[in-house]
Amino acid sequence: MAIIECVPNISEGRRPDVVRAIVDAVEATPGVHLLDWSSDASHNRSVITLAGDAAPLEAAVLTLFERSLETIDLRHHEGAHPRMGAVDVVPFVPIEGVTMADCVQLARKTGEAVASRFGVPVFLYEEAASTPDRRNLEDIRRGEYEGLPAKMAQAAWHPDFGPATPHPSGGASVIGARMPLIAYNINLATDRLDVAKKIAAAIRVSSGGLRFVKAMGIALEDRGIVQVSMNLTNYEKTPMFRVFEIVKREAARYGVPVLESEVVGLVPSAALVSSAEWYLQLAGFKGDQVLEQRMRAAGPRG
Amino acid sequence: MAIIECVPNISEGRRPDVVRAIVDAVEATPGVHLLDWSSDASHNRSVITLAGDAAPLEAAVLTLFERSLETIDLRHHEGAHPRMGAVDVVPFVPIEGVTMADCVQLARKTGEAVASRFGVPVFLYEEAASTPDRRNLEDIRRGEYEGLPAKMAQAAWHPDFGPATPHPSGGASVIGARMPLIAYNINLATDRLDVAKKIAAAIRVSSGGLRFVKAMGIALEDRGIVQVSMNLTNYEKTPMFRVFEIVKREAARYGVPVLESEVVGLVPSAALVSSAEWYLQLAGFKGDQVLEQRMRAAGPRG
């Protein structure tokens, strides 16, 4: 069985009953596991984390659109987070037994179904993007819901699927495929914010560091320490152990020890297993030697 | 959902059709995953690895006994491996979402059912043992099938369940609960066998080392290197990272680098995740942050 993660963001975070009804409907889809969901009132936005195989997730996303379009109207939406659709963003994420190409195909198929069934224009992003200009979510979403009519009138911003004008209440949606994102922080045993900022600059791609690291240095004032706060956007190509070892080495240059690190939220098993493999110098290790993975590969029974 | 591993050993390894029929019958049990099976002709013995929740595994083991007793007759059995039953040993192993106490209870319940349904005497061993004398499999099995009538006539060797005389063709069976066993080897970049033997002596419990390590030093002659070959019998109390770090340190004392390590066969996810946690200095990490574990906890759907 393949495991794909799907993390839809919807533009409603202030009416718990509305969000709950949408989540319940999605969770009821056979073959879909609800892993997490949370609402942010100031953002007026909710994030739902699902997992399952391709066909169940496609069905769940169609249900999500159906229910969201019934109850969310962007003409009356405000919140701190940029958005352009009632269902704003839907990434598909390969976890196990599935390739990125499979997730790109799933994004295209789901996008096409959403556009034809609900008349919502769909833009494909990240690995599923049809042009390099559409890889970054921020570029697609710039101008937000209110700017959609003008933006979509430009030839460069015709959607990948669906009408060339926004859905009146539902706006437009962004659907795509990306690697899992790991929120990974390393805490330093010092209150020197300059050290955390220097290390963040050394490790992040934007200032010359590792390709799939976003980082900033922040103070944890209640604890009197500082943190290199990171997002790892491709743990296969920029693995956790390498990030940890480089940050530790950079910190040592300033005479600062690493206190601890932390993962916020979920992490795919493979990201931790590959770290164990590296530190233990495991040779010839295969993922299906992990008992639970072998069990999943054996498939559901009864 | 709980994950329990069950690793029955049966006394047949020379008739592939017989073993295959038993394995097929066991695999057909709803809720049971067949992870692996292999036969050894010189041992005349097969090892089957199953996983699932308690009730399905109990049903699978009863099917295993039914089929094995029909087709295996210890009166005509010979092989290099010591044995006393057609179904020789059945350990239940806690993997995830289940305690050792649960597995002990499952071993008792299954043992009772086997004895009452098939008239096979059952001895409980390891964590399920009724007395300290019965913890070790070797002690229970000493004398083998041929010695059972005399051994069981002693009060000290009355079975935990079932008749006080062996089953004519099926002998007696040993059922119990134990931690997962990890076959873990560390290869040294040297051909000095004395170094591997000294390190094995340093790390194994029998000569003063870690509580849950069995170890020996051997030569890998085709590769011109030596190996510390180990069984880790409780990865929670004697974790892989500690074993690796101590062996690495001992090797350094002889000027020998660690070349690599290897896991033979299956390893529970938690054994690798705890190693990643230690090396990455992860603070406050919880198992249900592993995406796949969260997914299993969410339970099967549809």
Interface residues (C-beta under 8 A of the other chain):
Chain A: I3 E5 T29 P30 G31 V32 H33 L34 L35 D36 A51 P56 I95 E96 P180 N187 M240 F241 F244 V258 L259 E260 S261 E262 V263 G265 L266 V267 P268 S269 L272 V273 S275 A276 E277 Y279 L280 Q281 L282 A283 G284 F285 Q289 V290 L291 E292 Q293 R294 M295 R296 A298 G299 P300 R301 G302
Chain B: I3 E5 T29 P30 G31 V32 H33 L34 L35 D36 A51 P56 I95 E96 P180 N187 M240 F241 F244 V258 L259 E260 S261 E262 V263 G265 L266 V267 P268 S269 L272 V273 S275 A276 E277 Y279 L280 Q281 L282 A283 G284 F285 Q289 V290 L291 E292 Q293 R294 M295 R296 A298 G299 P300 R301 G302
